[in-house]
Amino acid sequence: MNRTAKLLQAWSLVATVTAVLAGISLGADNPGTTGSDATVDTASELTPESLGMPRTSIGFINDRIIRLFNGRGAISIRDKSLTGLQDPVFPPIEVRDYHFQLALREQESKVLIQDVVPDVYEQMVRTFEGPHPLGLNFQTEGAPFVMLVQQARWQPASYFRSGTFHKQFNGHWVSFGIETRTLVSAEADEVYQEVRIRNREPQPLVLTVSAEQSAPRLALTIPGEKPVTPAPVTHPDAFTLASDQVKITVVNDLEQRTADGWAWTIPAQGEQTAHFAIIFQRAEAPAPALFAPDIAQRMERADRALRERLRWASETLPRVSTASAPINALYNRCLLSVLECRWMRENFITRPFYAVGSWTFTIPWDTSYVSEMLSILDPAGLRETFLTFVRADLLRSSYIPWNGKASDYTYSYDTFARMRILQDYLRQTGDMAFLDHVEGGTTIFEWMKRMGREVIKRHARPDGLLDFGPNSSNSIELRTDGYQHVIAGTNGVAVGYFRQVAEWCRARRDPEADQFELWANRLQQSINEKLWNEEAGWFDSLYPDGSRQQVWTYHIFDVLDAGFLTETQQRRLIAHLNEGEF
């Protein structure tokens, strides 16, 4: 599962374990209570500043992971640079190896000052050829002159960088400080860059600013459709990168423009700010005007949209404050993680579309770890997400891309994940009529019965246990064997699934109630008799030949709220949550 889902699962586990130990709920009836040291902090509010952190505090070495997202599109930064960006995602435009940075040609000395430290660094790592990145600006023959980054700070949708350039060329000093802010639009397929330069010298700093763009290919990425090979990438002019499928244009609010870029003069010992917009379009779209005097206003709207989204979450969800700062930070990061998955694009099958992190697919398994939160934050969006799973065929597909053209791959856990999503929605909204909603000619209630019967048909053994086969990737992406065949996590949540369907059947006087209750009881008995390891205080996996495997995975903690464990079993499972044990 991806990093976002793991973070959200971690919070779900914290909440479940706390509830087991303290006998409390994180639902709307008791918002924000997480133990005796907890208080509800209604005054605090999520802001970009409170969620931000310096680059030096971010553990990701791969800078592609440091993503800026504002609801409809994303871009990644290039580390070690002042203006470098890469990998835009504005579906169907996703350009994996797109690179952008600005370059400054100082007109007095005719020196080109670039922002290519990441390029030099990556070449050295790959080939150990070319100039060494630590030797740049030492006037080594053939090496570029570069701006040097000093500080960088990430915030949701924004990235702030500051740096310097200070060199003498034939008695002429070129010395300036530079600050940049990158911000992603919430209303258009655009990325903005604000550049502020402070000239340290007693004479004007005369520059030609150019946009350096590159990509090995520019192709549309449309799930479920056979890709069409694009024409070679070209530079129609100094401001545009294009193929016959995609074009990327850089515009600016500087009025003076040459064939090579924009003319920009910073007064003696003065400071000026310019704004750039990188615009991503299909090739046939009308080209934007290269002079765009309103970019600063577009950035204000983008920042306002971000703050409004954070404020909405702050006002809608419980605000939790505990005596533990790390737990408080984890909770806030989990809230942000949900918002970072919430896409609002007019070409997606639903608005909002809750994706799996940066991957523009929605998957029941991952969604189930945030469904309790979404049932409070956005119950209508969660309801539509559940219907998206139904429309894609609950028995056939787990991966549903942004355009709805789903594949035939399924996770065994998804049946039970859909139940968890549905239960969270019904619990928070009380909308029991949703079970009678008809989708694809069948009510939601009948869909849930159909899935339960299919689980028995495909996986049930005579003793009631469910054997999910030898493919561990269909059960959990553990990337090793051992957690296969009869596994406790999925068998445990199946007990709760069958019991819930039986309860709904009884409420409707449906004769299948007894059958679902029988499946639940038989499964519960066999799990305790055949999978529980009393010595280890853990559940084993059972293989068809009778052999057992003990695998330490937090997947098993999903059975904590399945409703059939004894208090002793619950506490022995939780006792394994120790530093270094997992």
C-alpha positions in Angstrom: 0.0 0.0 0.0 1.3 3.5 -0.7 2.8 5.9 1.9 -0.5 7.9 2.4 -2.5 4.8 3.1 0.1 3.6 5.6 0.0 6.9 7.4 -3.8 6.8 7.6 -3.7 3.2 8.7 -1.3 4.2 11.4 -3.8 6.7 12.7 -6.6 4.2 12.4 -4.5 1.7 14.4 -3.8 4.4 17.1 -7.5 5.2 17.3 -8.6 1.5 17.4 -6.0 0.5 20.1 -6.9 3.6 22.2 -10.6 2.7 21.9 -10.0 -0.8 23.0 -7.9 0.3 26.0 -10.1 3.2 27.1 -13.5 2.1 25.9 -14.1 5.3 24.0 -15.1 6.3 20.5 -13.8 8.8 17.9 -17.2 9.3 16.4 -19.1 12.5 16.1 -20.9 11.9 19.4 -17.6 12.1 21.3 -15.4 14.3 19.0 -11.7 14.5 19.7 -11.5 12.3 22.8 -8.4 10.0 22.8 -7.8 9.3 26.4 -7.6 10.9 29.9 -5.0 13.5 28.8 -7.0 14.6 25.7 -8.9 17.8 25.3 -10.9 19.2 22.4 -9.0 22.1 20.9 -11.7 24.0 19.1 -9.7 27.2 18.7 -6.8 25.8 16.6 -7.1 25.7 12.9 -5.1 24.0 10.2 -3.1 26.5 8.2 -0.3 26.1 5.6 2.1 27.6 8.1 1.2 25.2 10.9 1.6 22.2 8.6 4.8 23.3 6.9 8.3 22.1 7.6 11.8 22.9 6.4 13.3 20.7 3.7 15.9 19.5 6.2 13.2 18.0 8.3 11.7 15.9 5.4 13.1 12.4 5.3 12.4 11.8 1.6 15.7 11.6 -0.4 13.8 11.3 -3.7 12.6 14.8 -4.4 9.9 13.5 -6.8 8.0 12.6 -3.6 7.9 16.2 -2.4 4.7 17.1 -4.1 2.7 20.3 -4.3 -1.0 19.7 -4.7 -4.0 22.1 -4.5 -7.0 19.9 -5.4 -6.8 19.6 -9.2 -3.2 19.0 -10.1 0.3 18.5 -8.7 4.0 19.1 -9.4 7.1 17.9 -7.6 10.1 20.1 -6.7 13.7 19.6 -7.7 15.9 19.5 -4.7 19.1 21.6 -4.6 17.6 24.3 -6.8 15.9 27.6 -6.5 13.3 27.3 -9.3 13.5 23.6 -10.4 10.3 21.6 -10.9 9.4 18.2 -12.3 6.7 15.6 -13.0 3.5 17.6 -13.4 0.2 15.7 -12.9 -2.8 17.3 -14.4 -4.7 14.3 -15.9 -4.6 13.4 -18.7 -1.3 15.3 -18.7 1.3 13.4 -16.6 4.9 14.0 -17.7 7.2 11.8 -15.7 10.5 13.3 -16.7 9.6 16.9 -17.4 12.1 19.4 -16.0 11.7 23.1 -15.5 14.1 25.8 -14.2 14.9 29.4 -14.9 18.2 30.8 -16.1 19.5 34.4 -15.9 21.9 35.9 -18.4 23.6 39.0 -16.9 24.0 41.5 -19.8 27.1 43.4 -18.6 29.3 40.3 -18.2 27.3 38.1 -20.7 27.4 35.3 -18.1 24.7 32.7 -18.0 23.6 31.9 -14.4 21.7 28.6 -14.3 19.8 26.6 -11.8 21.1 23.2 -12.8 22.7 21.8 -9.6 20.2 18.8 -9.6 21.3 18.0 -13.2 24.9 18.1 -12.4 24.4 16.1 -9.2 22.3 13.4 -10.9 24.8 13.0 -13.7 27.6 12.6 -11.2 25.7 10.0 -9.2 24.8 8.0 -12.4 28.0 8.3 -14.4 30.6 10.0 -12.2 31.3 12.2 -15.2 31.1 15.9 -15.8 31.7 18.7 -13.2 31.4 17.8 -9.6 28.5 19.6 -7.9 30.7 20.8 -5.1 33.1 22.4 -7.5 30.5 24.6 -9.3 31.2 28.4 -9.4 34.9 27.8 -9.0 35.3 28.7 -12.7 36.2 25.2 -13.6 36.4 25.0 -17.4 33.1 23.8 -18.9 31.2 24.0 -15.6 28.1 26.1 -15.3 27.7 29.1 -13.1 24.8 28.4 -10.7 22.6 30.0 -8.1 23.1 28.4 -4.7 20.2 27.4 -2.6 20.4 28.2 1.1 17.1 27.4 2.6 13.9 25.6 1.5 10.5 25.1 3.2 7.6 23.0 2.2 3.9 23.9 2.8 0.8 22.3 1.4 0.6 23.4 -2.3 3.6 25.8 -1.8 7.4 25.6 -1.7 9.6 28.5 -0.5 13.3 28.7 -1.4 16.1 31.3 -0.9 19.5 31.5 -2.3 22.4 33.6 -3.5 24.8 34.4 -6.3 28.0 36.4 -5.6 30.8 36.4 -8.3 33.2 38.8 -9.9 33.8 38.8 -13.7 36.6 40.9 -15.0 36.2 43.4 -12.2 32.4 43.5 -12.5 30.4 42.1 -9.5 27.2 40.2 -10.1 25.7 39.8 -6.6 22.1 39.2 -5.7 19.9 37.3 -3.3 16.9 35.4 -4.6 13.7 34.1 -3.1 11.2 32.0 -4.8 7.7 30.7 -4.0 6.1 27.9 -6.1 2.3 27.5 -5.8 -0.1 25.2 -7.6 -3.4 26.5 -9.0 -6.7 25.2 -7.6 -8.7 26.4 -10.6 -6.6 25.8 -13.7 -3.8 23.5 -15.0 -1.2 25.9 -13.9 1.8 26.2 -11.6 3.0 29.6 -10.4 6.4 30.8 -9.5 7.1 34.1 -7.8 10.7 35.2 -8.0 12.1 38.1 -5.9 15.6 39.3 -6.6 17.5 41.7 -4.4 20.4 43.5 -6.2 23.3 44.0 -3.8 25.4 46.2 -6.2 25.4 50.0 -6.7 24.5 49.6 -10.4 21.4 48.1 -12.0 21.3 44.4 -12.6 20.2 43.8 -16.2 19.0 40.3 -16.9 17.5 38.2 -19.6 15.4 35.5 -17.9 14.7 32.3 -19.9 12.6 29.3 -19.1 14.5 26.0 -19.5 12.1 23.1 -20.2 12.8 19.6 -21.2 11.0 16.2 -21.5 11.9 13.0 -23.4 8.2 12.7 -24.5 5.0 14.6 -24.1 2.0 12.2 -24.3 -1.5 12.1 -22.9 -2.0 9.4 -20.2 -5.6 8.0 -20.4 -6.3 4.8 -18.4 -8.0 2.1 -20.3 -7.1 3.5 -23.7 -4.3 2.3 -25.9 -1.5 4.9 -25.8 -0.7 6.8 -29.0 3.0 7.4 -29.7 3.5 11.2 -29.6 5.5 13.2 -32.1 9.0 14.2 -31.0 9.2 17.0 -28.4 10.0 20.5 -29.9 10.6 24.0 -28.8 8.4 26.2 -31.1 9.8 29.2 -29.3 11.7 30.1 -26.1 8.6 29.8 -24.0 7.0 26.6 -25.2 7.6 22.9 -25.1 5.3 20.8 -27.3 4.4 17.6 -29.1 1.3 16.8 -31.1 -0.5 15.8 -27.9 0.7 18.2 -25.1 2.1 21.7 -24.9 3.6 23.5 -21.9 3.9 27.3 -22.1 5.6 29.6 -19.6 4.1 33.1 -19.3 5.2 36.1 -17.2 4.1 39.5 -16.0 7.2 41.2 -17.3 6.2 43.4 -20.3 9.6 43.4 -22.1 10.3 40.2 -24.0 13.0 39.1 -26.5 13.4 36.0 -28.6 15.4 34.4 -25.8 13.2 35.3 -22.8 12.2 38.2 -20.7 14.1 41.5 -20.1 14.3 42.3 -16.4 16.2 45.1 -14.8 16.6 45.3 -11.0 17.5 48.8 -9.8 20.8 49.5 -8.0 20.6 48.0 -4.5 16.9 47.5 -5.1 14.5 44.6 -5.1 11.9 43.5 -7.6 9.4 40.6 -8.0 8.3 38.8 -11.2 5.7 36.1 -11.5 5.7 33.1 -13.9 3.0 30.7 -14.8 3.6 27.2 -16.3 0.5 26.3 -18.3 -0.2 22.6 -19.2 -2.5 22.1 -22.2 -3.6 19.6 -24.8 -1.8 20.4 -28.0 -5.0 21.7 -29.8 -5.9 24.2 -27.1 -5.5 27.9 -27.9 -2.0 29.1 -26.8 -2.0 31.5 -23.8 -0.8 35.1 -24.1 2.8 35.3 -23.1 2.3 38.5 -21.2 0.1 37.7 -18.1 -0.2 40.7 -15.8 -2.6 39.0 -13.4 -0.4 36.1 -12.2 -0.1 37.6 -8.8 -3.9 37.6 -8.5 -4.0 34.0 -9.6 -1.6 33.1 -6.9 -3.7 34.9 -4.3 -6.8 32.9 -5.4 -4.8 29.7 -5.2 -3.6 30.5 -1.7 -7.1 31.4 -0.7 -8.5 28.1 -2.0 -6.0 26.2 -0.1 -6.7 28.0 3.2 -10.4 27.6 2.7 -10.0 23.9 2.2 -7.9 23.6 5.4 -10.4 25.8 7.3 -13.3 23.6 6.1 -11.5 20.5 7.4 -10.7 22.3 10.7 -14.3 23.3 11.3 -15.8 20.0 10.2 -13.6 17.5 11.9 -12.8 17.1 15.6 -9.8 19.1 16.7 -7.7 16.8 18.9 -5.1 18.0 21.4 -3.2 15.6 23.7 -0.3 15.9 26.0 1.8 14.3 23.3 3.0 16.7 20.6 3.9 13.8 18.2 0.4 12.4 18.4 -1.0 15.9 17.8 1.2 16.2 14.8 0.3 12.8 13.5 -3.4 13.6 13.7 -2.9 16.8 11.8 -0.8 15.1 9.1 -3.5 12.5 8.8 -6.1 15.2 8.2 -3.8 16.8 5.6 -3.2 13.4 3.9 -7.0 13.1 3.3 -7.1 16.5 1.7 -4.0 15.7 -0.4 -6.1 12.8 -1.8 -9.1 14.9 -2.6 -9.2 15.8 -6.3 -11.7 18.3 -7.8 -11.4 18.1 -11.6 -14.2 18.5 -14.1 -12.9 15.5 -16.2 -12.9 13.0 -13.3 -15.8 10.6 -12.8 -16.7 12.1 -9.5 -16.1 15.4 -7.7 -14.6 15.0 -5.3 -12.5 12.0 -6.3 -10.6 10.4 -3.4 -7.5 9.0 -4.9 -4.8 6.8 -3.5 -2.3 9.5 -2.6 -0.5 10.7 -5.7 -1.8 7.8 -7.7 -5.0 8.9 -9.5 -6.9 5.7 -8.7 -9.5 5.1 -6.0 -9.3 1.7 -4.2 -11.7 0.4 -1.5 -8.9 -1.0 0.6 -7.1 2.3 1.0 -10.3 4.3 1.3 -11.5 2.1 4.1 -8.7 3.5 6.4 -10.1 7.0 6.1 -13.8 6.2 5.8 -14.5 7.0 9.4 -12.9 10.4 8.9 -14.6 11.0 5.5 -18.0 10.0 7.0 -17.7 13.1 9.2 -15.8 15.4 6.8 -17.6 14.7 3.5 -20.4 12.1 3.8 -21.8 13.0 0.4 -18.3 12.5 -1.1 -17.9 9.2 0.7 -21.4 8.0 -0.5 -20.4 8.8 -4.1 -17.1 7.1 -3.7 -18.9 3.9 -2.5 -21.2 4.1 -5.5 -18.1 4.4 -7.7 -17.0 1.0 -6.4 -20.4 -0.4 -7.2 -20.5 1.0 -10.7 -17.1 -0.6 -11.4 -18.6 -3.9 -10.3 -17.9 -4.9 -6.7 -17.0 -8.5 -7.8 -14.5 -7.6 -10.5 -12.4 -4.5 -9.9 -10.3 -2.9 -7.2 -8.4 -0.2 -9.1 -10.7 2.5 -10.5 -8.8 5.3 -12.3 -9.9 8.9 -12.6 -11.9 8.2 -15.8 -13.7 5.2 -14.5 -12.1 2.7 -16.9 -11.4 0.0 -14.3 -9.2 -3.0 -14.6 -10.0 -6.6 -13.7 -7.6 -6.8 -10.8 -9.1 -7.5 -7.3 -7.8 -7.6 -3.7 -9.3 -10.2 -1.5 -9.5 -7.6 1.3 -11.7 -5.2 -0.8 -14.9 -7.0 0.0 -14.5 -6.3 3.6 -13.1 -2.8 3.0 -16.3 -1.9 1.2 -18.3 -3.1 4.2 -16.2 -0.9 6.5 -16.8 2.1 4.3 -20.5 1.5 4.2 -20.8 1.0 7.9 -18.9 4.2 8.6 -21.2 6.1 6.3 -24.4 4.7 7.8 -23.1 5.1 11.4 -22.4 8.8 11.0 -25.3 9.8 8.7 -28.0 7.5 9.9 -29.0 7.2 6.2 -30.3 3.6 6.4 -32.4 4.2 3.3 -29.1 4.1 1.3 -29.3 0.3 1.6 -32.3 0.4 -0.6 -30.6 2.7 -3.2 -30.6 0.9 -6.6 -27.4 0.9 -8.6 -27.0 -1.3 -11.6 -30.4 -2.7 -11.1 -29.6 -4.0 -7.6 -30.0 -2.4 -4.2 -26.9 -1.8 -2.1 -28.3 -4.3 0.4 -28.4 -7.0 -2.3 -25.0 -6.1 -3.5 -23.6 -6.7 0.0 -25.3 -10.1 0.2 -24.0 -11.0 -3.2 -20.5 -10.2 -2.2 -20.8 -12.3 0.9 -22.1 -15.3 -1.0 -19.3 -14.9 -3.5 -16.7 -14.9 -0.8 -18.0 -18.3 0.5 -18.2 -19.6 -3.1 -14.7 -18.7 -3.9 -12.8 -19.3 -0.7 -14.7 -21.2 2.0 -13.3 -24.5 3.4 -15.5 -27.1 5.1 -14.5 -25.8 8.5 -15.7 -22.3 7.6 -12.2 -20.8 7.3 -11.5 -18.8 4.1 -8.5 -19.8 2.0 -7.4 -16.9 -0.2 -4.8 -18.9 -2.1 -1.1 -18.7 -2.5 -0.8 -15.1 -4.0 0.1 -12.9 -1.0 -0.1 -9.8 -3.2 -3.9 -10.3 -3.4 -4.2 -10.4 0.4 -1.7 -7.8 1.4 1.3 -6.3 -0.4 3.8 -7.9 2.0 6.2 -8.8 -0.8 7.1 -12.0 0.9 5.5 -15.4 1.5 4.0 -16.7 4.7 0.9 -14.5 5.0 -1.1 -16.6 2.5 -4.0 -19.1 2.3 -5.9 -19.0 5.6 -4.9 -15.6 7.2 -6.3 -14.2 10.3 -6.8 -10.6 9.3 -9.1 -11.2 6.4 -10.9 -14.1 8.1 -11.4 -12.0 11.2 -13.0 -9.1 9.3 -15.2 -11.6 7.4 -16.8 -12.5 10.7 -18.0 -9.0 11.1 -19.1 -8.8 7.5 -21.4 -11.9 7.8 -22.8 -10.7 11.1 -23.6 -7.3 9.7 -25.4 -8.7 6.7 -27.3 -11.1 9.0 -28.4 -8.1 11.1 -29.7 -6.3 8.0 -31.5 -9.4 6.8 -33.3 -9.8 10.2 -34.4 -6.2 10.0 -35.9 -6.9 6.6 -37.3 -10.3 7.6 -35.0 -11.8 4.9 -34.7 -15.6 5.2 -31.0 -15.5 4.4 -30.3 -14.1 7.9 -29.7 -17.5 9.4 -27.3 -18.5 6.7 -25.1 -15.4 7.1 -25.2 -15.9 10.9 -24.1 -19.5 10.5 -21.2 -18.6 8.4 -20.1 -16.0 11.0 -20.4 -18.4 13.9 -18.5 -21.2 12.2 -15.8 -18.9 11.0 -15.4 -17.4 14.5 -15.0 -20.8 16.1 -12.5 -22.0 13.6 -10.4 -18.9 13.8 -10.0 -19.2 17.6 -9.5 -23.0 17.5 -7.1 -23.2 14.5 -5.4 -19.8 14.1 -4.9 -18.4 17.6 -1.4 -19.1 18.9 -1.7 -19.0 22.7 2.0 -19.0 23.3 2.8 -16.1 21.0 -0.4 -14.1 21.7 -0.9 -13.8 18.0 -2.7 -15.4 15.0 -0.9 -17.8 12.7 -1.5 -18.4 9.0 -2.7 -21.9 8.1 -1.6 -23.7 4.9 -3.5 -26.4 3.0 -1.0 -29.1 4.2 -1.7 -28.1 7.8 1.5 -26.2 8.4 1.5 -22.9 10.1 3.3 -19.6 9.4 3.7 -16.8 12.0 3.9 -13.4 10.2 4.1 -10.1 12.1 1.9 -7.7 10.2 -0.3 -4.9 11.4 -3.0 -6.3 9.0 -4.0 -8.5 11.9 -4.8 -5.5 14.1 -7.9 -5.1 11.9 -9.6 -7.9 13.9 -9.5 -5.8 17.0 -12.9 -4.2 16.3 -14.3 -7.3 14.5 -16.4 -8.0 17.6 -15.4 -11.5 18.6 -12.1 -11.4 20.4 -11.9 -11.8 24.1 -10.5 -9.0 26.2 -7.4 -11.2 26.8 -6.8 -11.7 23.1 -7.2 -8.0 22.4 -4.7 -7.0 25.1 -2.2 -9.7 24.0 -2.3 -8.5 20.4 -1.9 -4.9 21.5 1.0 -5.8 23.8 3.1 -6.4 20.6 3.1 -2.7 19.8 6.6 -2.1 21.0 9.5 -0.2 19.6 11.3 -2.4 17.2 8.9 -5.3 17.2 7.3 -4.4 13.9 
